[in-house]
Amino acid sequence: MTAQAGWLVEQLPRAMATDQVLHDLVSAFEQVHDTVRERIDAIEHQVDTGLASPDMLQYLGSWLGVMLEPTDPAEYRRSMVREVGKLLGWRGTRYGVEALLAAATGARVTVLDGGGVYGSNDKIPPPDPVVVVQMDHTGHLTERQVMAFLESELPLGAKVQLDVRFQQQTARGRARPPSTGDDNA
């Protein structure tokens, strides 16, 4: 919604409107107002992860506590900010860690820990600081990046045991058709 140019100057009393200095000062206030108003009107598009500019997406990610790599694909960065925003209330919990790590890697993730909610008559098990994280693969992340993520999401003092079922294999040699059974591949 853009206001008509001169809208604020037109509201000056006739005696003040004839003063050129006052006219110019009020015109400057009008321009500042219009610029701020346009930015406020567009804010819904800037905080929408599907429409936000890359810089705004980076800012939103940092505000939510997720560091985005500029080299990651744009849709991945948008998805991460969206997921972190949805799971903000679950951060630090088993469900939150599973969901965020699954979103970051595209892998199936299971978190096993000794935490829980106990009633006044329930027997409380001894504390166990070990959190076991099982995942199919690390996606495009390295194990070191996954461990750094886990250290930032899990409670202080938790010891992480990471179990990755399928390790990424680095390609060796050159591509060739499947063997016919007569060579030792």
C-alpha positions in Angstrom: 0.0 0.0 0.0 1.8 3.1 -1.2 0.5 6.4 -0.1 0.0 9.3 -2.5 3.1 11.5 -2.8 2.7 14.6 -0.7 0.1 13.1 1.6 1.9 14.4 4.8 2.8 17.8 3.3 -0.8 18.3 2.4 -1.8 18.1 6.1 0.3 21.1 7.0 -1.5 24.2 8.0 -1.5 26.7 5.1 0.9 29.1 6.9 3.4 26.3 7.5 3.1 24.9 4.0 4.5 28.1 2.5 7.8 27.7 4.4 10.2 25.8 2.1 12.4 24.4 4.9 9.4 23.0 6.7 8.0 21.7 3.5 11.3 19.8 2.7 11.6 18.5 6.3 8.0 17.1 6.2 8.7 15.6 2.8 11.7 13.8 4.2 9.6 12.4 7.0 7.0 11.3 4.4 9.7 9.4 2.4 11.0 7.7 5.5 7.5 6.7 6.5 6.7 5.3 3.0 9.9 3.3 2.9 9.3 1.8 6.4 5.6 1.1 5.5 6.6 -0.8 2.3 9.0 -2.9 4.2 6.4 -3.7 6.9 3.9 -4.6 4.2 6.4 -7.0 2.7 7.5 -8.7 5.9 5.1 -11.6 5.5 6.9 -12.5 2.3 10.3 -12.2 3.9 9.6 -14.6 6.8 7.9 -17.1 4.5 10.6 -19.8 4.0 9.3 -20.5 0.5 9.7 -16.8 -0.6 12.4 -15.3 1.6 15.6 -14.0 0.0 18.8 -15.9 0.7 20.0 -13.3 3.1 16.7 -13.2 5.0 16.7 -17.0 5.1 20.2 -17.0 6.5 19.0 -14.5 9.2 15.9 -16.5 10.0 18.1 -19.6 10.4 20.6 -17.9 12.7 17.6 -16.5 14.7 16.3 -20.0 15.2 19.8 -21.3 16.0 20.6 -23.2 12.8 23.6 -22.4 10.8 23.1 -22.8 7.1 25.8 -23.4 4.6 25.6 -21.1 1.6 26.8 -24.0 -0.5 23.8 -26.2 0.4 21.0 -26.2 -2.2 18.4 -23.5 -1.7 15.5 -25.9 -1.2 17.5 -27.7 1.5 18.1 -24.5 3.4 14.4 -23.5 3.1 13.4 -26.9 4.4 15.8 -26.7 7.3 14.5 -23.3 8.5 10.9 -24.5 8.1 11.6 -27.7 10.1 13.5 -25.9 12.9 10.7 -23.4 13.2 8.1 -26.2 13.4 10.1 -28.1 16.0 11.3 -25.2 18.1 9.3 -26.3 21.1 10.6 -29.9 20.8 14.3 -29.0 20.7 16.4 -31.0 23.1 13.9 -33.8 23.3 14.1 -37.2 21.8 11.3 -36.4 19.3 13.0 -33.1 18.4 16.4 -34.6 17.8 15.0 -37.4 15.7 12.9 -35.0 13.5 15.6 -32.4 13.1 18.3 -34.9 12.3 16.0 -36.7 9.8 15.3 -33.4 8.1 19.0 -32.5 8.0 20.1 -35.9 6.6 17.1 -37.5 4.9 17.8 -40.6 6.9 15.6 -42.6 9.3 16.8 -41.7 12.9 16.1 -43.3 16.2 17.2 -41.8 19.5 17.4 -44.0 22.6 17.9 -42.4 26.0 17.2 -43.1 29.6 15.1 -40.0 30.2 11.4 -40.0 30.9 8.5 -38.7 32.9 7.9 -40.4 36.2 5.0 -40.2 38.7 5.4 -39.9 42.5 4.9 -43.7 42.9 7.1 -44.8 39.9 10.5 -46.4 40.4 13.0 -44.0 38.9 15.9 -45.8 37.1 19.5 -44.8 37.8 20.7 -41.9 35.6 22.3 -42.9 32.3 24.0 -40.0 30.4 24.4 -42.1 27.3 22.2 -41.2 24.3 22.3 -43.7 21.5 21.5 -42.2 18.0 20.9 -44.8 15.3 20.6 -43.6 11.7 20.6 -45.2 8.3 23.2 -42.7 6.8 24.4 -39.2 7.4 23.1 -37.8 4.1 25.4 -35.1 2.8 26.7 -34.4 6.3 29.9 -35.9 7.7 29.8 -37.8 11.0 31.7 -34.9 12.5 28.9 -32.5 11.5 26.3 -34.9 12.8 28.1 -35.1 16.2 28.4 -31.3 16.3 24.6 -31.1 15.7 23.9 -33.6 18.4 26.2 -31.8 20.9 24.3 -28.6 20.3 20.8 -30.2 20.6 21.3 -32.6 23.5 21.5 -31.7 27.2 24.8 -30.7 28.7 26.7 -33.8 30.0 25.0 -36.2 27.6 27.4 -38.7 26.1 26.5 -39.6 22.4 26.9 -43.0 20.9 26.4 -42.6 17.1 25.5 -45.7 15.2 25.4 -45.2 11.4 24.2 -48.3 9.6 25.4 -47.5 6.1 28.7 -45.7 5.8 29.3 -43.5 2.8 31.8 -45.2 0.5 34.2 -43.0 -1.5 34.3 -43.9 -5.2 37.5 -45.6 -6.3 38.6 -46.4 -9.8 36.5 -45.7 -12.8 32.9 -46.6 -13.5 32.5 -49.9 -15.4 29.6 -52.2 -16.2 28.7 -54.9 -13.7 31.0 -57.8 -13.7 30.1 -61.0 -15.5 31.6 -63.1 -12.7 35.0 -63.7 -14.3 36.9 -60.8 -12.6 37.6 -60.2 -9.0 35.8 -57.0 -8.3 
